[in-house]
Amino acid sequence: MKTLIYGLLEFEKNFLEKAANGHQKLVYINSSLNDETVDLAKGFEAISLYRNDIASAPILKKLYILGVKFITIRSNSFDNIEVSMAIALGIKIANVPYFSPYSIAEYAVAMLLALNRKLLLAQKLRRNGDYRLDQLIGFDLHAKTIGIVGTQNSGAAFAKIMSGFGCKLLAFDREENKNLKNEIEISYTSLEAICEHSDIIVVLSVSNRNSEYIFNETTFSKMKKGMLFINLARANLVNTNDLNKALDQGILSAAGFDVYELEDALFLNLQSYPNVLISNHQRFMTNEALTEIANTTIANLNAWEFKGISTNEVY
């Protein structure tokens, strides 16, 4: 089966080729799927997308006319696909529902430690020949209260790591992770209580229509002054304007993001804060996670080609 891989990130190719092992005909382009590139799918029965690809209703109609029957997305999120239209057209969609939870959990720990111990500022000062220590005071994580939003997969892995640090753990999720509760001491509570009692909040949940901007002026106002906030889930969980205000008011002493709203003005303003760490959508970037993403993507294609159905279909 011929598959067009849209939006290829160069590091992905070796992982996909190894997973395919010559059993799938993969064609790669760096361009994302959009109105201008949709016609490139002509002659392909399947396409593979990434998060930046746009599979809107009009584009899906064009894909259907071009003969595309299957879409496999190299991500657990499929918010960029108009699923209802795909269903109406009979185009099947599969995702990568699960990959190494440690990749994101360990990245959250790295970001937390870097922010708390002011590693970026320390490096900047040292480069300028400034060896003063007065701006580099952090705090012990031991005995601090960490609020974890989202406790499935990476959230559960992060909770276990922070339990090892001796932290008190509060959790907010749509569904309690019973296995996690049996393994470590963690208390489920409301989002409001998380905001009121946490010294640190780390967001690791997957968003849905009811979770947009759950961190806003109201929720930030309930937080302890000087707390630390990290979002590694979805950009639309946090209202960036309200976040900026929380930083200005000292409610947040520091913040870290691997996801953020892409409006230029909002991003530039956020980037200007010396106590904000922004990374490049790299939270999943480990060999183990990339191998699992590639393996699942190819497994989806193999399943469709030989069985007509994949266990990872999203509807």
Protein Blocks (a to p, Z undefined) as FASTA:
>chain_A
ZZddehiafklmmmmmmmnnopaccdddfbdcdfklmmmmgoiabdcddfkbccdfklmm
mmmmnopabdcddbfbfklpcfklmmmnopacdddfbccfklmmmmmmmmmmmmmnommm
mmmmmmnopabfklmcccdfehpacddehjehjlmmmmmmmmmnopacddddfbdcfklm
mmmccddddfklmmmmpmbdcdfbdcdfklgokbcfklmmmpcehiacddfkbfklpcfk
lmmmmmmnomambdcdfbdcfbfklmmmmmmpmkbccdehilmmcfklmmmmmmmmmmmm
mmmmmnopafkbcZZ
